[in-house]
Amino acid sequence: MASLETINPAPLNSPAPHAAPPRHQFVDRQSGAVVNEAFFADNIVRFLYGSARERAPWLLRLLTSARCSRWLAALNFDLPLAPRLIGNRRFLERCGVDPLECLLPPSLLNTPRAIFERQLRYWECRPMPDDPAVVVSPCDARVLIGSQNEASSVCLKGKLFAWDELVGRQQTRWHSAFSGGDAAVFRLTPDRYHWNHTPVSGVVEAICELDGSFHSSHPMALIAEATPLSKNRRTVTIIDTDVAGGTRVGLVAMVEVVALMIGDLAQRYSVERYADPRPLIPGMFVRKGAPKSVFRPGSSTTVLLFQPGRVRFDADLMTHARRTDAHTDYSLAFGRQCIEVDVRVRSPIAVRA
């Protein structure tokens, strides 16, 4: 169920090895190591976005429909684990789960869905900086940072998403606000903690749900399908941070994108840990680092859009994103090396410019 990873301890800017490089690598932020990623359901995704996409497009449309995606999610995530696996810490660790981080004991994590929708003692294991000018990661994920400016070194515009479609064709008031601004794309893998947290403090200006398909967030799918993230079903939240108590980085768009086998995206904002969850509404003040929503379950993506000149990404993320000792198929889409960095929810990713 989890993605399998091996570490390549190549130092920063070391030459590529003579052997053929793995198809996708990312950088572990904490250690700086290059990590080889083997994807969950890799053969299925390759079939869907390779042979099936070319020879049987109807099959791809069927399997990425809402009904089929929910059926696949139920089949894969709702069946109970075998009794010998219930409460087995070794099994949880194979899925990338640290039982000491979880609110529930291992004995209650008895289905794949319970594991993937687990709640964490995030106030203990995902510390957050006190600086009010800092923007934090909304999730445990691999992040790709860049800009929508065509002149930028990593231009995300028209590659992973069409930014105007991403926030909604009808939402023209936001198009000029975010045009040419910075962006961060967070890819959650199936084994990860599947809660999103608010990346900034501010007032909810708007929130809307946009209908769409359920394409995979696998890099192969992102490359095969032009601007796939703006085709998927998604929830767009616009946060005005230029308010009292806000992060003061302008408007921030948080776009939560569902993917293959995601049955639902539930808005569950809680001021205090996970207590008294409620949906967001315009005019509500949200506090940075608080739980906002949960993907149910599978792989998924969260995108942050910023207005031009309002934030500066952390220097280590920028350095890792330009590394030459890691290799990825993302380069096929961007025409240059474009490296993801593994980040943890509530960790700093940018600061007020």
C-alpha positions in Angstrom: 0.0 0.0 0.0 2.8 2.4 0.8 5.3 3.7 -1.7 8.7 2.0 -1.3 11.7 4.2 -0.9 15.5 3.7 -0.9 18.0 6.3 0.0 20.9 7.3 -2.4 23.4 9.0 -0.1 24.9 11.1 -3.0 26.1 14.4 -1.7 24.8 17.7 -2.9 25.8 18.4 -6.6 27.5 15.1 -6.9 27.7 13.6 -10.5 25.0 11.2 -11.6 25.9 7.5 -11.2 26.8 5.5 -14.3 23.8 3.1 -13.8 20.5 4.1 -15.3 18.8 6.4 -12.8 15.5 5.5 -11.2 12.5 7.0 -12.9 11.6 9.3 -10.0 13.7 10.7 -7.2 13.0 13.3 -4.6 15.1 15.0 -1.8 14.6 14.3 1.8 14.6 17.8 3.4 15.9 16.7 6.8 18.9 14.7 5.7 19.5 16.1 2.2 19.6 12.6 0.8 18.3 11.7 -2.6 15.5 9.1 -2.3 14.3 6.6 -5.0 10.5 6.4 -5.1 8.6 3.3 -6.2 5.0 4.1 -6.6 1.9 2.5 -5.2 -0.1 0.7 -8.0 2.7 1.7 -10.4 1.8 -0.9 -13.1 -1.9 0.0 -13.0 -1.1 3.7 -13.5 1.3 3.0 -16.3 -1.3 0.9 -18.0 -4.1 3.5 -17.6 -2.0 6.4 -18.8 -0.1 4.5 -21.4 -1.8 1.7 -23.3 -5.3 2.4 -22.1 -5.1 6.1 -22.8 -4.0 5.5 -26.3 -6.0 2.4 -27.3 -9.0 2.5 -25.0 -9.7 6.1 -23.8 -13.2 5.0 -22.7 -11.6 2.8 -20.0 -9.5 5.7 -18.7 -12.7 7.9 -18.6 -14.6 5.1 -16.8 -11.9 4.5 -14.1 -11.4 8.2 -13.4 -15.1 8.8 -13.0 -16.6 9.7 -9.6 -18.6 6.5 -9.2 -15.7 4.2 -10.2 -13.2 6.1 -8.0 -15.4 5.7 -4.9 -15.9 2.0 -5.7 -12.1 1.5 -6.0 -11.6 3.3 -2.8 -14.1 1.1 -0.9 -12.6 -2.0 -2.4 -9.0 -1.1 -1.5 -9.5 0.8 1.8 -12.7 -0.4 3.6 -12.2 -4.1 3.9 -10.9 -5.1 7.4 -7.3 -6.2 7.7 -6.6 -9.9 8.4 -7.0 -10.6 12.2 -3.3 -11.4 12.5 -2.4 -7.9 11.2 -4.7 -5.9 13.5 -2.6 -4.2 16.1 0.5 -5.4 14.5 3.0 -2.5 14.8 5.3 -4.1 12.2 2.5 -3.9 9.6 1.8 -0.2 10.5 5.5 0.6 10.1 5.6 -1.1 6.7 2.9 1.4 5.8 5.0 4.3 7.0 3.0 4.8 10.2 4.7 5.6 13.5 2.2 4.4 16.2 3.6 6.8 18.7 2.4 9.7 16.6 -1.2 8.5 16.3 -4.0 9.5 18.6 -5.6 6.0 18.3 -3.9 2.9 19.5 -2.8 0.4 16.8 -5.6 -2.0 17.7 -8.2 0.5 16.4 -6.3 1.1 13.1 -8.0 -2.0 11.7 -8.7 -1.0 8.1 -6.5 0.7 5.4 -8.9 3.7 5.6 -8.5 4.0 9.3 -4.7 4.0 8.8 -4.7 6.6 6.0 -7.2 8.9 7.8 -5.4 8.6 11.1 -5.1 11.7 13.4 -1.7 12.6 14.7 -0.5 14.3 17.9 0.6 17.0 15.5 1.1 19.5 18.4 3.9 17.2 19.6 5.3 15.6 16.4 4.8 18.4 13.9 6.0 21.5 15.6 5.4 24.9 14.0 7.6 28.0 14.0 6.3 31.0 16.1 7.2 33.6 13.5 3.9 35.1 12.3 5.5 36.0 8.9 6.1 32.3 8.0 4.0 30.2 5.6 3.9 26.5 6.6 3.4 23.3 4.7 -0.3 22.3 4.6 0.5 18.6 4.6 3.0 15.7 4.8 4.0 15.6 1.1 6.5 16.1 -1.6 6.5 19.7 -2.8 7.4 21.1 -6.2 7.9 24.9 -6.0 7.9 27.4 -8.8 6.1 30.3 -10.4 3.4 31.1 -12.9 5.7 33.7 -14.5 6.9 32.5 -17.9 10.4 34.0 -17.2 10.9 32.0 -14.0 13.4 29.1 -13.9 10.5 26.7 -13.0 7.4 27.9 -14.7 4.4 25.7 -13.5 1.9 27.6 -15.7 0.4 25.2 -18.3 2.5 22.3 -17.0 0.8 20.7 -14.0 -2.2 23.0 -14.2 -3.8 25.9 -16.0 -4.0 28.3 -13.2 -7.2 30.1 -14.3 -8.9 26.7 -14.6 -7.5 25.6 -11.3 -9.4 28.3 -9.3 -12.4 28.1 -11.7 -13.1 29.6 -15.1 -16.0 31.6 -13.6 -13.9 33.0 -10.7 -12.5 35.8 -12.9 -12.0 38.1 -9.9 -9.1 35.8 -8.7 -7.4 35.4 -12.1 -5.7 38.8 -12.1 -4.9 38.5 -8.4 -2.7 35.3 -8.8 -1.5 35.8 -12.4 2.3 35.6 -12.4 2.5 34.7 -8.8 4.4 31.9 -7.0 3.0 28.3 -6.5 3.7 25.2 -4.6 2.4 21.8 -5.5 2.2 19.2 -2.7 1.8 15.6 -3.7 0.5 13.2 -1.0 1.3 9.6 -1.4 -1.2 6.9 -0.2 0.8 6.1 3.0 0.9 9.7 4.2 -1.0 11.5 6.9 -4.0 12.6 4.9 -5.1 15.8 6.8 -4.5 19.2 5.3 -3.7 22.1 7.8 -4.1 25.8 7.1 -0.8 27.2 5.8 -1.5 30.8 6.8 -3.7 32.8 9.2 -6.4 35.0 7.8 -10.0 35.4 6.9 -11.8 33.1 4.4 -12.6 35.3 1.5 -14.3 32.5 -0.5 -14.6 28.7 -0.7 -16.1 26.7 -3.5 -16.2 23.1 -4.9 -15.4 22.6 -8.6 -16.5 19.3 -10.3 -14.1 17.2 -12.3 -12.5 13.8 -12.9 -10.4 11.7 -10.5 -7.1 11.4 -12.3 -4.1 9.9 -10.5 -1.5 12.3 -9.0 1.2 9.9 -10.1 3.9 11.9 -12.0 3.3 9.7 -15.1 -0.4 10.8 -15.1 0.6 14.4 -14.5 2.8 14.3 -17.6 0.4 12.3 -19.8 -2.6 14.4 -19.2 -2.2 18.1 -20.0 -2.8 20.3 -16.9 -4.5 17.4 -15.1 -4.8 19.1 -11.7 -7.2 21.7 -13.1 -9.3 18.9 -14.6 -9.9 17.1 -11.3 -12.6 17.6 -8.7 -11.2 20.2 -6.2 -12.1 22.6 -3.4 -10.7 26.2 -3.7 -10.3 28.3 -0.5 -9.2 31.9 -0.8 -7.7 33.3 2.4 -7.1 37.0 2.9 -4.0 37.3 5.2 -3.8 41.1 5.2 -6.0 41.3 8.3 -5.4 41.7 12.0 -3.7 38.6 13.3 -3.0 37.4 9.7 0.2 36.2 8.1 0.1 39.4 5.8 1.2 37.7 2.6 -1.8 38.9 0.5 -4.4 36.6 -0.9 -3.6 32.9 -0.7 -5.4 30.2 -2.8 -5.4 26.7 -1.3 -6.6 24.2 -3.9 -7.3 20.7 -2.6 -7.4 18.3 -5.5 -8.9 14.8 -5.3 -7.3 12.0 -7.2 -7.8 8.3 -8.2 -9.5 6.3 -5.4 -10.3 9.5 -3.4 -13.9 9.0 -2.3 -14.3 12.4 -0.6 -12.6 15.6 0.6 -14.2 16.5 4.0 -13.8 20.0 5.4 -13.1 19.6 9.1 -11.6 22.8 10.5 -10.8 22.7 14.2 -9.5 25.5 16.3 -8.2 23.2 19.1 -6.6 20.0 17.9 -9.4 17.9 16.2 -12.2 19.0 18.5 -15.5 20.5 17.3 -14.7 20.2 13.5 -16.8 22.4 11.2 -16.8 23.5 7.5 -15.3 26.8 6.5 -17.5 29.6 5.5 -16.7 33.1 4.1 -15.8 35.6 6.9 -14.4 32.9 9.2 -10.9 33.5 10.7 -8.6 30.5 10.3 -5.5 30.0 12.4 -2.2 28.8 10.8 -1.4 25.2 11.4 -4.9 24.1 12.4 -6.5 21.0 10.8 -8.6 22.0 7.8 -9.7 19.0 5.9 -9.1 15.3 5.3 -8.7 13.4 2.0 -10.6 10.1 2.0 -8.2 8.3 1.1 -5.6 7.4 -1.5 -3.2 9.8 -3.2 -4.0 13.4 -3.7 -2.6 16.9 -4.3 -2.8 20.3 -2.6 -1.7 23.5 -4.5 -0.9 26.9 -2.9 -1.1 30.0 -5.1 0.4 33.3 -4.0 0.2 36.8 -5.4 3.3 38.1 -7.1 6.1 39.3 -4.8 4.4 38.5 -1.6 6.4 35.4 -0.4 9.9 34.1 -0.7 10.4 30.3 -0.6 12.9 29.0 1.9 16.5 28.9 0.7 17.0 25.2 1.3 13.9 24.3 -0.8 15.2 26.5 -3.6 18.6 24.8 -3.4 17.2 21.3 -3.4 14.8 22.1 -6.3 17.8 22.9 -8.5 19.9 19.8 -7.6 21.5 18.0 -10.4 22.1 14.6 -8.7 18.5 13.7 -8.6 16.4 12.5 -11.6 12.7 12.6 -12.3 10.3 12.2 -15.1 8.9 15.6 -14.2 11.8 16.9 -16.3 9.9 15.6 -19.4 7.2 18.2 -18.8 9.3 21.2 -17.8 12.3 20.7 -20.2 14.7 21.1 -17.2 15.5 19.4 -13.9 12.6 19.9 -11.5 13.0 18.2 -8.1 10.5 17.6 -5.4 11.4 17.9 -1.7 9.8 15.9 1.1 8.3 18.2 3.7 6.2 17.8 6.8 3.0 19.4 7.7 3.3 22.7 9.7 7.0 23.0 8.7 8.2 26.4 7.2 8.2 26.7 3.4 8.2 30.4 2.8 8.3 33.8 4.5 6.7 37.2 3.9 8.7 39.0 1.2 
